[in-house]
Amino acid sequence: MPIVAQSTETTDWVSRFADEVIAESERRAPGAKTSAATAPDVVVASGLSPSGPIHLGNLREVMTPHLVADEVRRRGHRVRHLISWDDYDRYRKVPAGVPGVDESWAEHIGKPLTSVPAPKGSPHANWAEHFKAAMTASLAEMGVEFDGISQTAQYTSGVYREQILHAMRHRRDIDAILDQYRTKKAPAKKSQKPVDEAELEAAEGSGAAAEDDGSSGSAGYFPYKPYCGNCEKDLTTVTAYDDDSTELTYACTACGFSETVRLSEFNRGKLVWKVDWPMRWAYEGVVFEPSGVDHSSPGSSFQVGGQIVGIFGGKQPIGPMYAFVGISGMAKMSSSKGGVPTPADALRIMEPQLLRWLYARRRPNQSFKIAFDQEIQRLYDEWDRLDAKVADGSALPADAAAHSRAVRTAAGELPRTPRPLPYRTLASVADITAGHEDQALRILGELDPANPIASLDEARPRYDKAEAWINTHVPADQRTIVRQEPDAELLKSLDEPSRQSLRLLLDGLADHWSLDGLTHHVYGVPKVQAGFPADATPKELPPEIKTAQRTFFALLYHLLVGRDTGPRLPTLLLAVGQDRVRALLGE
């Protein structure tokens, strides 16, 4: 099976795949070019089923070929990245947690996705268009260039008529290939255990891989399934077919309807999945297409398709199997089971560059998680460190390549935040100010007094993403509410060392009123109190200093916000303001 080799080296995986894609494209059309610019288009493909919200696991189906296609474009080749919208697939089930959808949608199971009504209140014409629109908008924000192909349009307009008739003429050959696998049991797969039902749904894929491979009865095997002319459902069985006249008779088990049609003129049906996919490889000349775990096991769509594609005169694409994309913080996202996050959900809380980077930095066969919980702050810290290393030239080549693929495409740079302040700082400010932009600007302006920001727009869109994260993914009991009055009882109960630590903090507050200054000052107070210089390094200090720092920090949190934890103290102090800090600390 022509799967692209997946090295464990630290070199850039995208470049390696691009090398193989260009070489394979040239093997398929030898002598067809004089230069990269005049070579035939390199065709890479993705397939998405708009059967419900298109989630972040599905996004890997798009990002893997997008990144490879973009690298091929950077080298001067023309590339078509096809996204095949499988909107002529059957409606399989009513997904949980979709606003505007209730159990009445079950009556449409078995119809094409484009024949199912959109959720209530949607401006879109049908179910498929509703979910395609959200994904299309997210891909535009991420800078993903593609050619979208509606399979409803392809099938109902007769584009594939010759391919369908060809498949029916060669149905015995197709049946013989499929029969090699029907009695074989796939070996048990080792996989990462999903953490909840929503992640399990994300791991399942579109469901196309589980579809049957065609009807086989007394009339023989047929790789084509009509949609019923009465109820529109695909619960049909072909009972007769004549190759010469192309007359096809089918019966619907759902409503009892039966009719005879000429397949050479009939456009209301489709090839079964395991035949449809390789037919499209041949029709579009696809050179590269990744496949998920559900399509790549022995006897599954990709393996079987590699044999069936020859019947259509084509070749199987090269492409890696891609691994599971997990989610951390899923439970806080949705109270509905099956509420799998989409790219739009991720882009509400993170900039496109960060989301692109998460897919670019891991080889397709490596699983990874996308954070919706506190982990997003650590991811942003890691991204900002990489950004700094790239700027000063110290980043490793593979890391620099992943960064480049995150911030730009062959078409140019993605829009970015002019002043990318730390995400955790912005989240803390958004948390404390609760939507008051004037207060947020005051605090952010004091982070770096030597170079203050003059407008929140300088911190956008990152500030807006951090604010959205605070408002949608941080539980109410973890939000920061600054005390209105001093905790007189706690202040009265303090021992002398605790009082001394507060005095040391307050005495140096004005002189250290910036983010860096307060960071140095807050960590320095326990050092000074123990007789060490404020700038002493951890190696110069006994272990007890760390314990003293934790105790001091917990005291400050209790006095300021009534809890033993909270936002980073330097940010919190700036947010509260000097006068209020002094009042709450008992001055």
C-alpha positions as CSV (number, residue, x, y, z in Angstrom):
1,M,0.0,0.0,0.0
2,P,1.6,3.4,-1.0
3,I,1.6,5.0,2.4
4,V,4.2,7.8,2.8
5,A,7.0,6.8,5.1
6,Q,6.8,8.6,8.5
7,S,10.2,9.2,9.9
8,T,10.9,9.7,13.6
9,E,13.6,12.2,12.8
10,T,13.2,15.8,14.0
11,T,13.3,17.3,10.5
12,D,10.2,18.9,9.1
13,W,7.6,16.3,8.2
14,V,5.8,18.6,5.8
15,S,8.9,19.1,3.6
16,R,9.5,15.3,3.4
17,F,5.9,14.7,2.3
18,A,6.1,17.5,-0.2
19,D,9.2,15.9,-1.7
20,E,7.3,12.6,-2.2
21,V,4.2,14.3,-3.5
22,I,6.2,16.2,-6.2
23,A,8.1,13.1,-7.1
24,E,4.9,11.0,-7.4
25,S,3.2,13.7,-9.4
26,E,6.1,13.8,-11.9
27,R,6.1,9.9,-12.1
28,R,2.5,10.0,-13.1
29,A,3.0,12.6,-15.9
30,P,6.6,12.1,-17.1
31,G,7.7,14.7,-19.6
32,A,4.6,16.9,-19.1
33,K,6.5,19.9,-18.0
34,T,9.4,22.2,-18.7
35,S,9.3,23.9,-15.3
36,A,7.5,23.8,-12.0
37,A,5.2,26.6,-13.2
38,T,4.1,24.7,-16.4
39,A,3.8,21.3,-14.8
40,P,0.3,19.8,-14.4
41,D,-1.5,20.7,-11.2
42,V,-0.5,18.7,-8.2
43,V,-3.8,17.4,-6.7
44,V,-4.2,16.8,-3.0
45,A,-7.5,16.0,-1.4
46,S,-9.6,16.0,1.8
47,G,-13.1,14.6,2.4
48,L,-15.5,16.1,4.9
49,S,-19.0,14.9,5.8
50,P,-21.3,17.7,7.0
51,S,-23.5,15.2,8.9
52,G,-23.2,17.4,12.0
53,P,-20.7,19.8,13.5
54,I,-17.3,19.3,11.8
55,H,-15.0,18.9,14.7
56,L,-11.3,19.4,15.4
57,G,-10.5,15.7,14.7
58,N,-11.9,16.2,11.2
59,L,-9.7,19.3,10.8
60,R,-6.7,17.1,10.6
61,E,-8.2,15.7,7.4
62,V,-7.8,19.2,6.0
63,M,-4.7,20.5,7.7
64,T,-2.4,17.6,6.7
65,P,-2.9,18.1,2.9
66,H,-3.2,21.9,3.3
67,L,0.3,22.1,4.9
68,V,1.8,19.8,2.2
69,A,0.0,21.7,-0.6
70,D,1.2,25.0,0.8
71,E,4.8,23.8,0.8
72,V,4.4,22.5,-2.8
73,R,3.1,26.0,-3.7
74,R,6.0,27.7,-2.0
75,R,8.3,25.7,-4.3
76,G,6.5,27.2,-7.4
77,H,4.2,24.4,-8.3
78,R,0.5,24.8,-9.0
79,V,-1.6,22.9,-6.5
80,R,-5.3,22.0,-6.2
81,H,-6.4,21.2,-2.7
82,L,-9.8,19.6,-3.2
83,I,-12.2,19.4,-0.3
84,S,-14.9,16.9,-1.2
85,W,-18.0,17.7,0.7
86,D,-19.7,14.4,1.2
87,D,-23.1,16.1,1.3
88,Y,-24.7,13.3,-0.7
89,D,-24.1,10.8,2.1
90,R,-27.0,9.4,4.0
91,Y,-28.2,11.1,7.2
92,R,-27.2,8.5,9.7
93,K,-28.3,9.8,13.1
94,V,-29.5,12.9,14.9
95,P,-26.4,14.3,16.6
96,A,-26.7,15.3,20.3
97,G,-26.5,18.9,21.5
98,V,-27.2,20.7,18.2
99,P,-29.2,23.8,18.9
100,G,-32.5,23.9,17.0
101,V,-32.7,20.2,16.5
102,D,-35.0,17.7,18.3
103,E,-36.0,14.1,17.9
104,S,-38.3,14.9,15.0
105,W,-35.2,15.0,12.8
106,A,-35.0,11.2,13.1
107,E,-37.7,11.0,10.4
108,H,-35.0,12.1,7.9
109,I,-32.5,9.3,8.6
110,G,-31.6,7.7,5.3
111,K,-32.0,10.8,3.1
112,P,-29.1,12.7,1.5
113,L,-27.7,15.3,3.8
114,T,-28.8,18.0,1.4
115,S,-32.4,16.8,1.7
116,V,-32.5,17.2,5.4
117,P,-33.8,20.5,6.8
118,A,-31.3,22.8,8.5
119,P,-31.6,23.3,12.3
120,K,-34.4,25.7,13.3
121,G,-33.3,29.3,12.9
122,S,-30.5,28.6,10.5
123,P,-30.2,30.8,7.4
124,H,-29.0,27.9,5.3
125,A,-31.0,25.9,2.8
126,N,-30.4,22.5,4.3
127,W,-28.5,20.4,6.9
128,A,-25.3,20.0,4.9
129,E,-25.1,23.7,4.0
130,H,-25.5,24.7,7.6
131,F,-22.5,22.7,8.8
132,K,-20.4,23.4,5.7
133,A,-20.8,27.2,6.3
134,A,-19.3,27.1,9.8
135,M,-16.3,25.0,8.6
136,T,-15.7,27.2,5.5
137,A,-15.6,30.3,7.7
138,S,-13.1,28.7,10.0
139,L,-10.9,27.6,7.1
140,A,-10.9,31.1,5.7
141,E,-9.8,32.5,9.1
142,M,-7.0,29.9,9.2
143,G,-5.8,30.8,5.7
144,V,-6.6,27.5,4.1
145,E,-7.0,27.7,0.3
146,F,-9.1,25.0,-1.3
147,D,-11.5,24.1,-4.1
148,G,-14.8,22.8,-2.6
149,I,-16.7,20.0,-4.5
150,S,-20.3,19.2,-3.5
151,Q,-20.9,15.5,-4.1
152,T,-24.6,16.3,-4.3
153,A,-23.9,18.6,-7.2
154,Q,-21.6,16.0,-8.9
155,Y,-24.0,13.1,-8.6
156,T,-27.3,14.9,-9.4
157,S,-25.9,16.7,-12.4
158,G,-24.6,13.5,-13.9
159,V,-20.9,14.3,-13.7
160,Y,-20.1,10.7,-12.6
161,R,-22.6,9.0,-15.0
162,E,-19.9,7.2,-17.0
163,Q,-18.1,6.2,-13.9
164,I,-21.3,4.7,-12.4
165,L,-22.0,2.8,-15.6
166,H,-18.4,1.6,-15.7
167,A,-18.7,0.4,-12.1
168,M,-21.9,-1.5,-12.9
169,R,-20.3,-3.2,-15.9
170,H,-17.4,-4.3,-13.7
171,R,-19.5,-5.1,-10.6
172,R,-18.3,-8.7,-10.6
173,D,-14.7,-7.6,-10.5
174,I,-15.4,-5.1,-7.7
175,D,-17.3,-7.8,-5.8
176,A,-14.4,-10.2,-6.1
177,I,-12.0,-7.6,-4.6
178,L,-14.4,-6.9,-1.7
179,D,-15.0,-10.6,-1.1
180,Q,-11.3,-11.0,-0.3
181,Y,-12.0,-9.0,2.9
182,R,-15.5,-9.8,3.9
183,T,-14.7,-12.9,5.9
184,K,-11.5,-11.5,7.4
185,K,-11.6,-10.1,10.9
186,A,-9.4,-7.0,11.4
187,P,-6.9,-7.4,14.3
188,A,-7.7,-5.6,17.5
189,K,-6.4,-2.1,17.3
190,K,-4.4,-0.5,20.1
191,S,-5.6,3.1,20.5
192,Q,-5.6,5.9,22.9
193,K,-8.5,5.6,25.3
194,P,-10.8,8.6,24.7
195,V,-11.5,10.5,28.0
196,D,-15.3,10.8,27.6
197,E,-18.1,10.1,25.2
198,A,-17.6,13.3,23.2
199,E,-14.0,12.4,22.5
200,L,-15.1,8.9,21.5
201,E,-17.4,10.5,19.0
202,A,-14.5,12.6,17.7
203,A,-12.4,9.5,17.2
204,E,-15.0,7.7,15.2
205,G,-14.7,9.8,12.0
206,S,-17.5,10.6,9.6
207,G,-18.9,7.1,9.7
208,A,-18.4,6.6,6.0
209,A,-15.9,3.8,6.7
210,A,-18.6,1.8,8.4
211,E,-21.0,1.8,5.5
212,D,-21.8,-1.4,3.6
213,D,-20.0,-2.1,0.4
214,G,-23.0,-2.7,-1.8
215,S,-26.1,-4.8,-2.0
216,S,-25.9,-8.5,-2.9
217,G,-28.9,-10.6,-3.3
218,S,-30.6,-13.0,-5.7
219,A,-30.0,-10.5,-8.5
220,G,-26.3,-10.3,-7.7
221,Y,-24.0,-7.7,-6.4
222,F,-24.5,-4.0,-7.2
223,P,-22.1,-1.1,-6.1
224,Y,-24.8,1.5,-6.6
225,K,-27.5,2.6,-4.3
226,P,-30.5,4.7,-5.5
227,Y,-32.3,7.1,-3.2
228,C,-36.0,6.3,-3.2
229,G,-38.1,8.4,-5.6
230,N,-40.9,8.5,-3.1
231,C,-39.4,8.9,0.4
232,E,-35.9,10.0,-0.7
233,K,-34.3,7.4,1.6
234,D,-31.5,5.0,0.7
235,L,-33.2,2.0,2.2
236,T,-33.4,0.5,-1.3
237,T,-32.4,-2.8,-2.9
238,V,-31.5,-3.2,-6.6
239,T,-33.5,-6.1,-7.8
240,A,-32.6,-6.1,-11.5
241,Y,-30.1,-4.5,-13.9
242,D,-29.5,-4.8,-17.6
243,D,-26.1,-3.8,-18.9
244,D,-27.2,-3.1,-22.5
245,S,-30.2,-0.9,-21.8
246,T,-29.0,0.2,-18.3
247,E,-32.5,-0.4,-17.0
248,L,-32.4,-0.7,-13.2
249,T,-35.2,-1.8,-11.0
250,Y,-35.1,-1.1,-7.2
251,A,-37.5,-1.5,-4.3
252,C,-37.6,0.6,-1.1
253,T,-37.9,-1.3,2.1
254,A,-38.9,1.9,4.0
255,C,-42.1,2.9,2.0
256,G,-42.6,0.0,-0.4
257,F,-42.1,2.1,-3.5
258,S,-40.5,0.4,-6.6
259,E,-39.6,1.7,-10.0
260,T,-37.6,0.9,-13.1
261,V,-35.2,3.6,-14.5
262,R,-32.5,4.0,-17.1
263,L,-29.3,4.4,-15.2
264,S,-27.8,6.2,-18.2
265,E,-30.3,9.0,-17.5
266,F,-30.9,8.6,-13.7
267,N,-29.1,10.9,-11.3
268,R,-30.7,10.1,-7.9
269,G,-28.2,7.7,-6.3
270,K,-24.6,7.2,-5.6
271,L,-21.8,4.6,-5.6
272,V,-21.3,2.9,-2.3
273,W,-18.5,4.4,-0.3
274,K,-15.8,1.7,-0.9
275,V,-16.3,2.2,-4.6
276,D,-17.1,5.9,-4.6
277,W,-13.8,6.9,-3.0
278,P,-11.4,5.2,-5.4
279,M,-13.6,6.3,-8.3
280,R,-13.0,9.9,-7.2
281,W,-9.2,9.3,-6.9
282,A,-9.2,8.3,-10.5
283,Y,-11.6,11.0,-11.7
284,E,-9.7,13.9,-10.0
285,G,-6.2,12.5,-10.4
286,V,-5.5,12.7,-6.6
287,V,-1.8,12.3,-5.7
288,F,-2.0,12.8,-2.0
289,E,-4.8,12.2,0.5
290,P,-4.4,11.3,4.2
291,S,-6.8,8.8,5.9
292,G,-8.0,8.5,9.4
293,V,-7.7,5.4,11.5
294,D,-11.2,4.3,10.6
295,H,-10.3,4.2,6.9
296,S,-6.9,2.6,7.3
297,S,-7.3,-0.7,9.1
298,P,-7.0,-4.0,7.1
299,G,-9.9,-4.5,4.8
300,S,-11.1,-1.0,5.2
301,S,-11.8,1.8,2.6
302,F,-8.2,2.9,1.9
303,Q,-6.8,-0.6,1.5
304,V,-9.7,-1.9,-0.6
305,G,-9.7,1.3,-2.6
306,G,-6.1,0.7,-3.6
307,Q,-7.3,-2.3,-5.6
308,I,-10.6,-0.9,-6.9
309,V,-9.0,2.3,-8.2
310,G,-7.4,0.3,-11.0
311,I,-10.8,-0.6,-12.3
312,F,-11.3,3.1,-13.0
313,G,-7.9,3.4,-14.6
314,G,-6.4,5.4,-11.7
315,K,-3.8,5.1,-9.0
316,Q,-4.2,5.2,-5.2
317,P,-2.9,8.4,-3.7
318,I,0.1,8.4,-1.4
319,G,-0.7,9.7,2.1
320,P,-0.2,9.1,5.8
321,M,-2.7,7.7,8.3
322,Y,-3.4,10.4,10.8
323,A,-3.9,9.9,14.5
324,F,-6.5,11.0,17.0
325,V,-6.8,14.6,18.1
326,G,-7.9,14.9,21.7
327,I,-9.4,17.7,23.8
328,S,-8.5,18.8,27.3
329,G,-11.1,20.7,29.2
330,M,-14.0,19.2,27.1
331,A,-16.4,18.9,30.1
332,K,-16.4,22.7,30.6
333,M,-17.3,23.3,27.0
334,S,-20.7,21.7,26.7
335,S,-23.2,20.1,29.1
336,S,-24.5,18.0,26.2
337,K,-23.0,14.6,25.5
338,G,-21.4,14.5,22.1
339,G,-20.6,18.2,22.2
340,V,-17.4,17.8,20.3
341,P,-15.5,21.1,19.8
342,T,-15.3,22.5,16.3
343,P,-12.6,24.7,14.7
344,A,-14.9,27.7,15.3
345,D,-15.0,26.8,19.0
346,A,-11.2,26.8,19.1
347,L,-10.8,30.0,17.1
348,R,-13.0,31.8,19.6
349,I,-10.3,31.4,22.2
350,M,-7.1,31.1,20.2
351,E,-5.5,32.9,17.3
352,P,-5.4,31.0,14.0
353,Q,-1.6,30.9,14.2
354,L,-1.7,28.8,17.4
355,L,-4.3,26.4,16.0
356,R,-2.3,26.0,12.8
357,W,0.9,25.4,14.8
358,L,-0.7,22.6,16.8
359,Y,-1.3,20.7,13.6
360,A,2.0,21.6,11.9
361,R,4.3,20.7,14.8
362,R,3.2,17.1,15.1
363,R,3.6,14.4,12.5
364,P,0.2,13.1,11.3
365,N,0.8,9.7,13.0
366,Q,1.2,11.5,16.4
367,S,-1.8,12.2,18.5
368,F,-2.1,15.5,20.4
369,K,-4.6,17.4,22.4
370,I,-6.1,20.9,21.9
371,A,-6.6,22.7,25.2
372,F,-9.8,24.4,26.3
373,D,-8.8,24.4,29.9
374,Q,-5.9,26.1,31.8
375,E,-3.5,24.2,29.6
376,I,-4.1,26.8,26.9
377,Q,-2.1,29.3,28.9
378,R,0.9,26.9,28.9
379,L,0.5,26.4,25.2
380,Y,0.5,30.1,24.5
381,D,3.6,30.5,26.7
382,E,5.3,27.8,24.6
383,W,4.3,29.5,21.4
384,D,5.6,32.9,22.5
385,R,8.9,31.3,23.5
386,L,9.1,29.8,20.0
387,D,8.2,33.1,18.5
388,A,11.1,34.8,20.4
389,K,13.6,32.0,19.3
390,V,12.6,32.4,15.7
391,A,13.1,36.1,16.0
392,D,16.6,35.8,17.4
393,G,17.6,32.9,15.2
394,S,18.0,30.3,17.9
395,A,15.1,28.0,17.0
396,L,15.8,24.5,15.8
397,P,15.2,24.0,12.1
398,A,12.1,21.8,12.5
399,D,10.6,24.2,15.1
400,A,11.3,27.2,12.9
401,A,9.6,25.4,9.9
402,A,6.5,24.6,12.0
403,H,6.4,28.3,13.1
404,S,6.7,29.5,9.5
405,R,3.8,27.2,8.5
406,A,1.7,28.6,11.4
407,V,2.2,32.3,10.7
408,R,2.1,32.4,6.9
409,T,1.0,30.5,3.8
410,A,2.3,30.8,0.2
411,A,-0.2,33.7,-0.2
412,G,1.4,35.7,2.7
413,E,1.3,36.4,6.4
414,L,-1.8,35.7,8.4
415,P,-3.1,38.8,10.3
416,R,-1.5,38.9,13.8
417,T,-1.8,40.8,17.1
418,P,0.4,43.9,17.0
419,R,1.4,43.6,20.7
420,P,1.2,39.9,21.6
421,L,1.1,40.3,25.3
422,P,1.2,37.0,27.3
423,Y,-2.1,35.2,27.0
424,R,-2.3,34.4,30.7
425,T,-1.8,38.0,31.5
426,L,-4.6,39.1,29.1
427,A,-6.9,36.4,30.6
428,S,-6.3,37.6,34.1
429,V,-7.0,41.2,33.1
430,A,-10.2,40.2,31.3
431,D,-11.2,38.1,34.3
432,I,-10.6,40.9,36.8
433,T,-12.1,43.7,34.8
434,A,-15.2,41.8,33.7
435,G,-15.8,43.6,30.5
436,H,-14.8,47.1,31.5
437,E,-12.5,48.1,28.6
438,D,-11.3,51.3,30.2
439,Q,-10.0,49.4,33.2
440,A,-8.4,46.7,31.0
441,L,-6.6,49.4,29.1
442,R,-5.4,51.1,32.3
443,I,-3.9,47.8,33.6
444,L,-2.4,46.8,30.2
445,G,-0.9,50.3,29.9
446,E,0.9,49.8,33.2
447,L,2.5,46.5,32.3
448,D,5.4,48.2,30.6
449,P,5.5,51.9,31.6
450,A,8.4,52.6,29.3
451,N,6.3,51.4,26.3
452,P,2.6,51.5,27.2
453,I,-0.1,50.4,24.9
454,A,-2.3,53.3,23.8
455,S,-5.3,51.2,22.7
456,L,-6.8,47.8,23.3
457,D,-6.6,47.3,19.5
458,E,-2.9,46.8,19.9
459,A,-3.6,43.7,22.0
460,R,-6.3,42.4,19.7
461,P,-7.3,39.9,18.6
462,R,-5.4,38.0,21.3
463,Y,-7.1,40.0,24.1
464,D,-10.5,39.1,22.7
465,K,-9.6,35.4,22.5
466,A,-8.4,35.5,26.1
467,E,-11.6,37.3,27.2
468,A,-13.7,34.7,25.4
469,W,-11.8,31.9,27.1
470,I,-12.4,33.4,30.5
471,N,-16.1,34.0,29.8
472,T,-16.9,30.5,28.3
473,H,-14.4,28.0,29.8
474,V,-13.6,29.1,33.3
475,P,-16.3,28.1,35.8
476,A,-18.0,30.8,37.9
477,D,-16.4,29.5,41.1
478,Q,-13.0,30.0,39.6
479,R,-13.5,33.5,38.4
480,T,-11.6,36.3,40.3
481,I,-13.7,38.7,42.4
482,V,-11.6,41.3,44.3
483,R,-12.7,42.0,47.8
484,Q,-14.7,45.2,48.4
485,E,-13.5,45.6,52.0
486,P,-10.4,44.4,53.9
487,D,-10.5,41.1,55.7
488,A,-10.2,42.7,59.1
489,E,-10.4,39.4,61.0
490,L,-7.6,37.9,59.0
491,L,-5.4,41.0,59.2
492,K,-5.9,41.1,63.0
493,S,-4.9,37.4,63.4
494,L,-1.6,37.8,61.5
495,D,1.7,37.0,63.3
496,E,4.6,39.4,63.2
497,P,6.5,37.7,60.3
498,S,3.3,37.9,58.2
499,R,2.9,41.6,59.0
500,Q,6.5,42.2,58.2
501,S,6.1,40.5,54.8
502,L,3.1,42.8,54.0
503,R,5.1,45.9,55.0
504,L,8.0,44.9,52.8
505,L,5.7,44.5,49.9
506,L,3.9,47.8,50.4
507,D,7.1,49.7,51.0
508,G,8.4,48.8,47.6
509,L,5.1,48.8,45.7
510,A,5.4,52.2,44.0
511,D,9.1,51.7,42.9
512,H,8.2,48.3,41.3
513,W,4.9,49.2,39.6
514,S,5.2,47.3,36.3
515,L,4.7,43.7,35.4
516,D,8.5,42.9,35.5
517,G,9.0,45.1,38.6
518,L,6.2,43.5,40.6
519,T,7.3,40.0,39.5
520,H,10.8,40.7,40.9
521,H,9.4,42.4,44.0
522,V,6.7,39.8,45.0
523,Y,9.2,36.9,44.6
524,G,11.9,38.9,46.4
525,V,9.9,39.7,49.6
526,P,10.4,36.2,51.2
527,K,14.1,36.3,50.2
528,V,14.7,39.6,51.9
529,Q,12.7,38.6,54.9
530,A,15.0,35.6,55.3
531,G,18.2,37.7,55.0
532,F,19.0,37.1,51.3
533,P,19.2,39.6,48.4
534,A,16.0,40.1,46.5
535,D,17.8,39.0,43.3
536,A,19.3,35.9,44.7
537,T,18.9,32.9,42.3
538,P,17.3,29.6,43.4
539,K,20.7,27.9,43.5
540,E,21.8,30.5,46.1
541,L,18.8,29.8,48.3
542,P,17.8,27.1,50.8
543,P,14.7,25.0,49.9
544,E,12.7,26.7,52.7
545,I,12.5,29.9,50.6
546,K,10.1,28.2,48.2
547,T,7.9,27.2,51.1
548,A,8.0,30.8,52.4
549,Q,7.1,32.1,49.0
550,R,4.0,29.8,48.7
551,T,2.9,30.8,52.1
552,F,3.3,34.5,51.3
553,F,1.4,34.2,48.0
554,A,-1.5,32.3,49.7
555,L,-1.7,35.2,52.2
556,L,-1.9,37.8,49.5
557,Y,-4.6,35.9,47.6
558,H,-6.7,35.5,50.7
559,L,-6.4,39.2,51.4
560,L,-7.1,40.3,47.9
561,V,-9.6,37.8,46.5
562,G,-10.6,35.6,49.4
563,R,-9.0,32.4,48.0
564,D,-5.6,30.7,48.3
565,T,-5.0,30.9,44.5
566,G,-5.8,33.2,41.6
567,P,-4.3,35.0,38.6
568,R,-0.5,35.6,38.7
569,L,0.1,38.0,41.6
570,P,1.9,40.8,39.6
571,T,-1.0,41.0,37.1
572,L,-3.5,40.9,40.0
573,L,-1.8,43.7,41.8
574,L,-1.7,45.9,38.7
575,A,-5.4,45.1,38.1
576,V,-6.4,46.0,41.6
577,G,-4.4,49.3,41.6
578,Q,-2.0,50.7,44.2
579,D,-4.6,52.5,46.4
580,R,-6.9,49.5,46.6
581,V,-4.0,47.1,47.2
582,R,-2.8,49.2,50.1
583,A,-6.3,49.4,51.6
584,L,-6.9,45.6,51.3
585,L,-3.5,44.8,52.8
586,G,-4.3,46.9,55.9
587,E,-2.2,50.0,55.3
